[in-house]
């Protein structure tokens, strides 16, 4: 998870996550931002796995 923590930033006492499309947030604290980032990572992994299954079924 430490690799992904570089995407968590603090601006004016609020926590944000840097994404490909900009910033998500603000979050109440760093732990909340970490949980959200973890969900994003899991979602991306599931999307990639689904795409691989679709490709192999064709």
Long-range contacts (C-beta under 8 A, 24 or more apart in sequence): 1-34, 1-38, 4-37, 4-38, 4-41, 5-34, 5-37, 7-37, 8-33, 8-34, 8-37
